[in-house]
Amino acid sequence: MLTPRKNQDFLSAVEAAIRRFHMLDEGDTVLVGVSGGPDSVALLHSLVILAPRWSLRLVVACLNHQLRGKTADQEAAFVRRLAAGLGIRCEIGSKNVPQYVAEHRLSLQEGARVVRYAFYDEVADKYSASKIALGHHADDNAESILMHLLRGTGPLGLTGIPPVRHGRIIRPLIGLTKKEILAFLEQGGFEYVRDRSNLDTKYLRNRIRHELLPCLEADYNPNMVCTLNRLALIVRDEEDFWDQEVKRTFQDLVLEQTPDRLSLSARGLSRLHPALSRRLIRQAVLSLKGELKRLGHVHVEAVARLIAGPSPSGRLDLPKGVRVVRDQDKINFLLAPQKENVDFEFEYDIPRIQTTFIREIRTILKLSVCDRHHVSSPKSYPLTTAFFDLAAVPFPLKVRNFKPGDRFKPLGMAGSQKVKTFFINHKVPRSNRLRCPIMLSRGGIIWVGGYRIDDSVRVTEKTKKVLKAELLPA
């Protein structure tokens, strides 16, 4: 393949990143994640050009997240044609991300990421690929750092996107900007597709990309992307040093360790500099739980107060089911039950208009359909009766208990709200919350039974057919 002379600098930068961060070894099989967008397409063409120098074998993987209908199908078809034109094996996958998000109670972006990486791992294992190459670049890194700052990060959040993760995920474009990537594509005459969802500013990252970062570059520092990336490199080296120091000190403080219990010396922790002590607390949770999700500064400081306090005993609960107990000179980190003690759980699938007996709460759910003009004011009915726009409620439906993390948009409200917050605001007794039937359609809550429907399924002037739901005592 002939390479335009203007693109030699771009390719040299890619190869420099590969060498600097030890991304590739001679003869590697590399899975390249390609969405069809400019970043992943530039990555693929770069690796195709550089492959002979490293004796690489390339495989393309593309996942349809089932989020954008025909557009996503067209993008997957584009990737298939692109790979075929380059003579590269291509695996196209399709996963129902909305369903996964609903089942696992994740945000759309987090759920999509989990599903996508699982797909990459699956394809990489199929082809015995030792590396998975992704198209993250310097602008992505700058956006991530700003996002972490806005959310209130510690030093680890300032390291940004790692060039290499777990020795397998590699990002050869991490030192290049979006402008450089687009210039490479234009000069090489390489086609790509644009994902319009990247323009949707309801997502924080997109607001940072299209609003905050341009403002910072225009009014404060035209080299903001490079500045933030330089910060990430510096902090990454600092964190590498801290990681070694923490692991060394951690082993000196461990008194006892089992799969569900970790005990550290309270006296030893209390004598350390607060910066090191905080990191050791995080290391303790990581060692026990295997992750640090939802563990914030406020939680770490609470454990620090428990350690430094005058009382020889005490207890507190951290997110994700970790309990910390002070027992004289021991600080015990324990895996605690995550769920409330419940006597029952229920879940019913409703494939069509029917009547369903929910035996756990001895309640009948009766569904029926009527014309909109046959329904008088909903306010004249009890709260155990609800009306929905039938066209907005695809079957099958699901009815189940309330679960922690459930959210919906209560009728008449501008934004979403946790169901737990709704219960608290409406003074619903704790004993009644698990007995409340939650109705879902397409994984989203449409009715907190006996209280409020979701605003997205309300009856409007355009409604033709109405779905009527009644909760009746058995």
VOGU-3710 file (C-alpha; in Angstrom, 3 decimals, decimal comma):
1> mltprknqdf> 0,000/0,000/0,000  1,332/3,406/-0,967  1,369/5,901/1,885  0,952/9,656/1,217  4,170/11,420/2,221  2,194/13,865/4,399  1,029/11,006/6,556  4,504/9,777/7,482  4,551/11,973/10,602  1,221/10,524/11,704
11> lsaveaairr> 2,437/6,946/11,266  5,709/7,777/13,015  3,707/9,072/16,003  1,666/5,862/16,083  4,783/3,712/15,973  6,455/5,889/18,633  3,511/5,303/20,996  3,656/1,567/20,297  7,334/1,464/21,206  7,163/3,865/24,153
21> fhmldegdtv> 4,418/1,945/25,927  5,500/-1,520/24,731  2,153/-2,145/23,074  3,187/-4,799/20,559  5,545/-7,711/20,215  6,803/-9,198/16,982  4,227/-11,554/15,427  1,255/-10,467/17,593  -2,294/-11,216/16,509  -4,185/-7,961/17,077
31> lvgvsggpds> -7,939/-7,580/17,280  -8,881/-4,080/16,097  -12,150/-2,670/17,451  -13,756/-0,800/14,544  -17,060/1,062/14,721  -16,735/2,736/11,325  -16,079/6,148/12,867  -12,981/8,220/12,053  -10,922/7,180/15,079  -11,226/3,420/14,652
41> vallhslvil> -10,892/3,639/10,863  -7,670/5,660/11,208  -6,411/3,084/13,711  -7,137/0,218/11,335  -5,419/1,830/8,342  -2,421/2,732/10,510  -1,994/-0,832/11,711  -2,459/-2,208/8,208  0,418/0,007/7,022  2,626/-0,838/10,007
51> aprwslrlvv> 1,753/-4,553/10,135  4,683/-5,752/7,959  7,202/-4,074/10,299  5,871/-6,064/13,257  4,692/-9,181/11,369  1,204/-8,545/12,713  -1,918/-10,546/11,990  -5,010/-8,323/12,160  -8,632/-9,198/12,898  -11,482/-6,664/12,856
61> aclnhqlrgk> -14,347/-6,750/15,389  -17,462/-4,575/15,190  -20,398/-4,632/17,607  -23,936/-3,452/16,834  -25,319/-2,227/20,173  -28,928/-2,220/18,870  -29,307/1,410/19,893  -29,715/3,211/16,564  -31,732/0,902/14,318  -30,894/0,914/10,608
71> tadqeaafvr> -28,060/3,403/11,093  -26,144/0,901/13,223  -26,833/-1,844/10,657  -25,421/0,365/7,908  -22,306/1,111/9,957  -21,727/-2,597/10,587  -22,096/-3,249/6,844  -19,555/-0,480/6,149  -17,043/-2,088/8,516  -17,555/-5,468/6,854
81> rlaaglgirc> -16,848/-3,949/3,407  -13,844/-2,058/4,750  -12,290/-5,187/6,236  -13,001/-7,194/3,097  -11,336/-4,520/0,963  -8,233/-4,742/3,138  -8,248/-8,543/3,108  -8,782/-8,799/6,880  -11,007/-11,257/8,761  -14,006/-9,500/10,290
91> eigsknvpqy> -16,407/-10,466/13,081  -19,690/-8,535/13,331  -21,630/-8,967/16,556  -25,020/-7,738/17,747  -26,005/-7,338/21,399  -29,193/-6,009/22,955  -27,616/-3,281/25,085  -30,950/-1,716/26,230  -32,007/-5,068/27,652  -28,626/-5,592/29,311
101> vaehrlslqe> -28,741/-2,113/30,844  -32,200/-2,724/32,262  -31,332/-6,151/33,665  -28,110/-4,980/35,328  -29,296/-1,491/36,352  -26,468/0,349/34,603  -26,291/3,633/32,741  -26,555/3,311/28,968  -22,926/4,256/28,389  -21,585/1,976/31,128
111> garvvryafy> -23,714/-0,943/29,955  -22,630/-0,452/26,343  -18,994/-0,421/27,422  -19,324/-3,641/29,451  -21,049/-5,457/26,568  -18,570/-4,133/23,997  -15,474/-5,206/25,932  -16,988/-8,632/26,593  -17,530/-9,000/22,841  -13,946/-7,985/22,111
121> devadkysas> -12,649/-10,524/24,628  -14,796/-13,231/23,059  -13,541/-12,532/19,534  -9,942/-12,119/20,722  -10,085/-15,540/22,373  -11,554/-17,058/19,196  -8,591/-15,861/17,113  -5,987/-16,212/19,895  -5,360/-12,458/19,696  -2,839/-11,309/22,283
131> kialghhadd> -3,765/-7,619/21,913  -6,980/-5,617/21,472  -6,382/-2,257/19,772  -8,841/0,590/20,357  -9,015/4,052/18,806  -8,932/6,320/21,870  -6,890/9,452/21,228  -5,561/12,575/22,975  -8,890/14,437/22,840  -10,664/11,468/24,434
141> naesilmhll> -8,047/11,492/27,167  -8,470/15,218/27,814  -12,260/14,801/27,982  -11,928/11,955/30,492  -9,677/14,028/32,755  -12,120/16,970/32,692  -15,012/14,602/33,379  -13,217/13,192/36,406  -12,401/16,685/37,669  -16,032/17,752/37,420
151> rgtgplgltg> -17,137/14,692/39,353  -14,525/15,250/42,069  -11,609/12,928/41,421  -8,482/11,974/43,285  -5,059/11,685/41,637  -5,938/8,387/39,947  -8,644/10,106/37,895  -6,040/12,528/36,537  -4,139/9,683/34,880  -6,825/9,598/32,196
161> ippvrhgrii> -7,102/6,725/29,735  -4,169/4,307/30,078  -2,237/3,650/26,849  -2,089/-0,031/27,851  -4,461/-1,835/30,197  -3,811/-5,289/31,650  -1,133/-5,804/29,003  -3,840/-6,571/26,445  -5,844/-3,433/25,653  -3,680/-1,042/23,608
171> rpligltkke> -4,372/2,464/22,311  -1,835/3,374/19,602  -3,538/6,732/18,830  -3,422/8,009/22,424  -0,816/10,674/21,593  -2,641/12,048/18,530  -5,369/14,670/18,423  -8,703/14,468/16,655  -7,516/17,074/14,118  -4,490/14,957/13,273
181> ilafleqggf> -6,680/11,890/12,841  -9,077/13,671/10,477  -6,152/15,084/8,493  -4,698/11,578/8,145  -7,998/10,254/6,809  -8,427/13,136/4,393  -4,887/12,934/3,038  -5,123/9,178/2,625  -8,582/9,328/1,027  -9,934/6,924/3,633
191> eyvrdrsnld> -13,723/6,752/4,009  -15,489/6,567/7,369  -18,924/7,128/8,893  -20,106/9,616/11,509  -22,050/8,648/14,626  -24,629/11,377/15,234  -25,109/10,237/18,840  -21,714/11,839/19,527  -23,436/15,199/19,025  -26,110/14,563/21,668
201> tkylrnrirh> -25,278/16,922/24,546  -27,481/15,099/27,042  -24,350/13,033/27,723  -21,720/14,676/29,935  -18,820/13,611/27,719  -20,439/15,200/24,677  -21,029/18,452/26,557  -17,379/18,498/27,544  -16,351/17,719/23,952  -18,535/20,296/22,212
211> ellpcleady> -18,905/23,008/24,853  -16,396/23,004/27,722  -13,189/21,965/25,938  -13,649/24,404/23,006  -14,329/27,180/25,538  -11,132/26,390/27,468  -9,122/26,323/24,249  -10,613/29,575/22,956  -10,470/31,622/26,158  -7,765/30,094/28,346
221> npnmvctlnr> -5,279/27,773/26,656  -5,240/26,880/22,945  -3,114/23,829/23,794  -5,500/22,519/26,453  -5,648/18,993/25,005  -1,846/18,674/24,995  -1,628/20,241/28,467  -4,091/17,767/29,957  -2,372/14,841/28,275  0,981/15,979/29,680
231> lalivrdeed> -0,620/16,155/33,133  -1,877/12,593/32,700  1,616/11,318/31,848  3,136/13,010/34,898  0,449/11,799/37,297  0,613/8,299/35,819  4,295/8,085/36,754  3,479/9,414/40,239  0,743/6,803/40,642  3,099/4,050/39,556
241> fwdqevkrtf> 5,465/5,057/42,360  2,612/5,221/44,887  1,335/1,814/43,773  4,666/0,196/44,620  4,858/2,002/47,977  1,288/1,070/48,920  1,751/-2,614/48,108  4,978/-2,752/50,157  3,412/-1,071/53,201  0,159/-2,988/52,853
251> qdlvleqtpd> 1,867/-6,335/53,370  3,468/-5,035/56,572  0,067/-4,106/58,030  -1,952/-7,228/57,143  -2,827/-9,241/60,249  -5,216/-11,705/58,651  -6,629/-12,276/55,168  -9,283/-14,684/53,875  -11,585/-14,469/50,813  -14,242/-12,598/52,809
261> rlslsargls> -12,196/-10,927/55,548  -9,136/-8,671/55,755  -7,655/-7,361/59,011  -5,110/-4,525/59,204  -3,264/-3,010/62,144  -5,116/0,093/63,326  -2,037/1,312/65,205  0,131/0,917/62,120  -2,361/2,796/59,917  -2,757/5,639/62,417
271> rlhpalsrrl> 1,000/6,338/62,383  1,170/6,864/58,620  0,903/10,067/56,613  -2,788/10,651/55,721  -1,985/10,405/51,989  -0,571/6,903/52,426  -3,252/5,869/54,907  -6,042/6,804/52,467  -4,427/4,786/49,713  -4,069/1,776/52,006
281> irqavlslkg> -7,772/1,943/52,867  -8,581/1,875/49,154  -6,129/-0,987/48,671  -7,859/-2,945/51,429  -11,252/-2,590/49,731  -9,713/-3,454/46,359  -8,035/-6,571/47,765  -11,272/-7,769/49,316  -13,820/-6,735/46,704  -11,767/-6,631/43,520
291> elkrlghvhv> -13,122/-3,189/42,564  -13,493/0,349/43,884  -16,794/1,294/42,256  -18,760/3,901/44,250  -16,027/4,171/46,876  -15,595/7,925/47,204  -13,475/10,284/49,265  -16,224/10,599/51,866  -16,157/6,845/52,482  -12,376/6,697/52,782
301> eavarliagp> -12,418/9,608/55,243  -15,070/7,838/57,326  -12,791/4,797/57,638  -9,858/7,086/58,508  -11,898/8,632/61,351  -12,796/5,156/62,597  -9,076/4,305/62,683  -7,961/7,534/64,352  -10,880/7,849/66,777  -10,535/7,247/70,529
311> spsgrldlpk> -13,067/4,419/70,613  -11,592/0,887/70,384  -14,719/-0,322/68,602  -17,043/0,857/65,863  -18,617/-0,119/62,574  -19,600/1,412/59,232  -20,835/0,137/55,887  -19,240/1,064/52,573  -20,848/0,820/49,123  -20,971/-2,478/47,227
321> gvrvvrdqdk> -21,311/-4,650/50,334  -18,146/-3,948/52,329  -18,375/-3,516/56,109  -15,565/-2,058/58,223  -15,358/-3,016/61,911  -12,905/-1,576/64,485  -11,971/-4,156/67,098  -9,236/-2,862/69,392  -6,085/-2,759/67,251  -7,740/-4,509/64,309
331> infllapqke> -9,505/-2,823/61,422  -11,555/-5,565/59,806  -12,836/-5,240/56,247  -15,658/-7,738/55,727  -17,834/-8,733/52,789  -21,331/-7,862/54,053  -24,716/-8,826/52,555  -25,742/-6,302/49,894  -29,472/-6,943/49,843  -32,104/-6,064/52,376
341> nvdfefeydi> -33,479/-9,041/54,236  -36,640/-9,890/52,338  -39,099/-12,678/52,833  -39,939/-12,955/49,160  -39,173/-11,813/45,654  -41,443/-11,969/42,643  -41,107/-11,501/38,906  -43,774/-12,174/36,280  -43,569/-11,959/32,493  -46,746/-10,722/30,826
351> priqttfire> -46,682/-11,477/27,068  -50,135/-10,074/26,210  -53,297/-8,457/27,539  -54,292/-10,754/30,390  -55,044/-11,064/34,089  -52,167/-12,126/36,331  -52,292/-13,332/39,916  -49,257/-12,152/41,920  -49,378/-14,711/44,663  -46,595/-13,251/46,860
361> irtilklsvc> -48,661/-10,121/47,557  -52,047/-11,765/46,910  -52,932/-9,202/44,259  -54,519/-9,507/40,818  -53,150/-7,381/37,978  -55,870/-6,957/35,369  -55,025/-5,482/31,963  -57,558/-4,307/29,397  -57,733/-2,029/26,341  -60,223/0,710/25,529
371> drhhvsspks> -60,595/3,788/23,317  -59,314/7,065/24,738  -62,718/8,765/24,599  -64,172/5,983/26,785  -61,857/6,961/29,646  -63,022/9,702/31,961  -60,545/11,739/34,013  -57,889/9,436/35,508  -58,221/11,428/38,735  -61,664/9,911/39,238
381> yplttaffdl> -60,098/6,443/39,598  -58,209/5,058/42,604  -54,397/5,043/42,524  -54,528/1,283/42,044  -55,804/1,941/38,505  -53,511/3,389/35,852  -53,909/4,346/32,191  -51,198/4,218/29,526  -50,862/5,094/25,855  -50,978/1,563/24,406
391> aavpfplkvr> -48,694/2,539/21,502  -45,993/3,572/23,995  -46,083/0,275/25,911  -44,661/-2,596/23,830  -45,211/-6,138/25,114  -43,987/-8,279/26,774  -44,294/-6,526/30,115  -42,642/-7,508/33,359  -43,873/-7,071/36,938  -41,454/-7,469/39,844
401> nfkpgdrfkp> -40,333/-6,165/43,234  -38,625/-2,835/43,673  -34,826/-3,097/43,334  -32,147/-0,706/44,619  -31,133/1,653/41,839  -34,525/1,609/40,076  -35,330/4,922/38,374  -38,281/6,371/36,512  -39,679/9,721/35,412  -42,786/10,327/37,542
411> lgmagsqkvk> -45,750/11,727/35,629  -45,535/15,514/35,554  -41,861/15,724/36,529  -39,162/17,177/34,276  -36,440/14,640/35,142  -35,952/11,090/36,356  -35,913/10,084/40,004  -34,870/7,057/41,989  -37,852/4,957/43,029  -36,364/4,860/46,524
421> tffinhkvpr> -36,399/8,689/46,619  -39,994/8,661/45,373  -40,952/6,284/48,185  -39,239/8,462/50,773  -40,853/11,662/49,468  -44,291/10,033/49,543  -43,697/8,484/52,978  -44,183/4,913/51,760  -43,375/2,611/54,724  -40,299/0,437/54,228
431> snrlrcpiml> -42,406/-2,670/54,766  -44,628/-1,686/51,809  -41,850/-0,919/49,327  -40,980/-4,524/48,529  -44,687/-5,345/48,203  -45,169/-2,639/45,582  -45,439/-4,144/42,066  -43,120/-2,424/39,584  -44,256/-2,691/35,944  -41,677/-2,519/33,146
441> srggiiwvgg> -41,737/-2,358/29,362  -38,560/-2,776/27,295  -36,614/-2,819/30,539  -37,845/0,616/31,658  -40,227/1,273/34,545  -43,656/2,464/33,387  -45,597/2,173/36,662  -44,798/2,144/40,341  -47,944/0,180/41,087  -50,490/2,058/43,132
451> yriddsvrvt> -48,525/5,328/43,077  -47,417/6,892/39,791  -46,879/6,059/36,096  -43,860/7,103/34,044  -44,286/10,324/32,088  -43,205/8,656/28,822  -46,335/6,450/28,661  -48,978/9,016/29,634  -52,213/9,341/27,701  -52,186/12,368/25,370
461> ektkkvlkae> -54,531/13,914/22,812  -52,804/11,811/20,137  -53,491/8,576/22,014  -55,896/6,257/20,192  -55,933/3,141/22,339  -55,506/3,093/26,124  -54,052/0,295/28,219  -55,840/0,082/31,553  -54,101/-1,631/34,491  -55,882/-2,431/37,746
471> llpa> -54,483/-3,832/40,984  -57,237/-5,800/42,734  -57,131/-7,682/46,037  -57,303/-11,456/45,542
//
